[in-house]
Amino acid sequence: MSDKVLENKLRRMADRQGLRLVKSRSRDPNAIDYGLYALIDVQTSGAVNPVIAGRWVCSWDLDDVREYLTTPEEEAA
């Protein structure tokens, strides 16, 4: 599955769970958050994933996002 197809699938999954998938806006391949994603809780506007060095919200790749979205809540807690 291509990254764009997977990204769209995960975006829909996140939406059904009250989350929003956000991709890093960084365009520099040497940037610490280049190509990474964040899951944002729609109600609180807070990030679900950990922040990198207290600054960069986008800290997960698509595999991390998929793992979080497909893990049952009992295991995630």
N, C-alpha and C positions, 0 to 999 in steps of 0.2 A: 504494500500500500504506500503510495507516495506521501510525502510529508504534508502537502497541502490537503489531500483527501483526509488524512488522519487528523490534521488540525481542525478541519471543518466538522468532522465527526465528534471530536472532543469538545468543540465549541457548543454543539447541540446537547451533548451529555451534560456539560457544565450548566447550561441554561436550564435544563430540566431539574437540576439540583439547587437552583437559586444562586448559581455562581456565574462569573463572567471570566472567560479566558482572554488574557491580555498578552500580546507579544511585545517584547522589548523593542523600543524605537531606535536602539543603537544600530548604526550602519557601519561602524568600524569593526572589522573582524578581530582586532586585537583588544576590543573592549571586554571587560569582565562579564557583562550581561548580554553579549551578542548572541542572537538566536535563541534566547531563553524566554520562558513564559512565566506568568503568574496567574493564580486563581484568586479572584476578588469576590468576597461575599457581597451580594447586591444590597442586602439590608444594612450592613454596617460599614461598607466600603473599605473593609480591612482585608489584608492579604491572608490567605489560608496557608500559603507556603512560607518558609522562613526567609528572612531578608538577608542578603549577602552584605557583610561588613556594616550593617546598620544603615545602608544607603540604597542598595539596588534591590527593588522589589521582585524583579523577574529573576528567579533562581532555579527554575525547573526546566528540564527538557521535556519533549512530548511523552517519553516513556514514563517519567515521574508523574506527569499529569494524568496519564492513562491509569497508572497504578492507583493513584489517589481516588479517581472517579469510579473505579471499578471495585475498590475494597469496600466490603460491607461495613456499615457504621459501627457494628459491635467490635470489629477488629481495629478500626481506626481510633476508637476512644481509648 
